[in-house]
Amino acid sequence: MIDLDKLRNTAAETVSRDDVKHLVGWKKGTFGYRVAPCVIENAEEAESLVFSPLCAANLATYITLPEKLPVPKGEQPDDRKTALMVKGCDSRAVVQMLVEQGIDRDQVVIIGCSCQGVVDLQKVEEKFPEPLDTVEAEWKEDKIVFKLPDGEEEVARDEVLADNCLICRYPNPVIADVSLGSEVEPAKDGEDSSVKEIEDLSLDDRWEFWEKEFSNCIRCYSCRNVCPMCYCDDCVMDRLNPAWIYRSVNYSENTVFNLSRAFHLVGRCVDCGECERVCPMGLPLGKLNRKLAREVREKYEYEPGLDPEEKPFQASYRPDDQEDFIL
Amino acid sequence: MSDKFEPNIVAFLCNWCSYAGADLAGTSRIQYPYNIKVIRVMCTGRVNPLYILNALQQGADGVLVSGCHPGDCHYMEGNMFARRRLGLMKDLMEFVGVDPRRFQMSWVSASEPNKWKEVVEKLVEETRELGPFEQFQRNMINW
């Protein structure tokens, strides 16, 4: 549990530093359970920041978002830092960007917030339909308290937490300039049992399951746009020549799109659950990511986003990598 | 024309080992099935996993990626990267329900034409059992 005053003070202090351009944090949304990411540029605005179980957005995406306009002749580029509020998973995304040299360490100021898990809005809305007024929420031991317009409601954490938070291995930021909140215990069981369930199905049943899911995809690319690890300037999904993946929405292209999206995250996915959260069609994208993350962890003993000094997974190898599948 | 299904297999062969191995099989007059369509690449490390999906999309019934034995790579370590990358691609394809026999990898050196023959025969036989690939093949309109 993080003291909000302390968080706002830290944010105000950070954002008033000379070498910090802006700070990205969460603020109260305009209705219901919504919490919106916000960019603040001066200390007064820090009063609007919040940190609650509703802060699901992964702000690490925002480091690579600003457009870098050409600097006019004779002017110095604005190389002030971006301050960022991160949860455990977001901090791993930042580390993974450092590993891939997507960003420099002196480009960001990281305010780490220990996180006890964020809620899945669908699960919450099943219990309490979304009201028009803004709702606040907070962690209270192993419960989450929602301050609804008609009184407070308490729910057990396990009932409303997002799937990836239920199996969270790293609730505490792995990298931070300022840490807030006390250490949080990681989940006891870090494995996703639903991945195992799919693996136990026969090949045909698995395909039936995934074909149905993939055929729902409307190719809005939300999963790609929200992903902190998808920051390539030139994305293969947008490329028209060669067009590896056609833009038509049919099961063939959808399958290949989803497979290659998942594959581009091999050894990089930090399981922040953003792709699954933003998917308007509710595709279980997290299952694909977690399956691959588990293979990487078990077969190759590699876990992304922990050590900034490590080499990227796909750009390294070990002589004793498994090769029992090779003829 | 017979109705018997003849598989269509796309093979990505590395220039330095497997392609030379397949070449040697040819010059040594070792017969191997003609179902295989060879695409020469400079190294297996150059094979983008997307190529495999794309080959399957465009009508291949099976895909083979073949390169140098570990340690023999002309570029020192290209096949090591391929082993990691394509091994995981195979896991992913299996997870969504594509038969793992649709995509195979092999190490065939320039002096192993007999191994090349065995690999191709095995592959063609397996793919023939599996039948045509229809899971996410592109449906081209026949004008």
Interface residues (C-beta under 8 A of the other chain):
Chain A: I198 E199 L203 D204 D205 R206 W207 E208 F209 W210 E211 V236 W244 I245 Y246 N250 Y251 S252 E253 T255 V256 L259 S260 A262 F263 V266 L288 K291 L292 E295 V296 K299 Y300 F313 Q314 A315 Y317 P319 D321 Q322 E323 F325 I326 L327
Chain B: P49 L50 L53 N54 Q57 P70 E77 M80 F81 R83 R84 R85 G87 L88 M89 K90 D91 L92 M93 E94 F95 V96 G97 V98 D99 P100 Q104 M105 S106 W107 V119 K122 Q135 F136 Q137 R138 N139
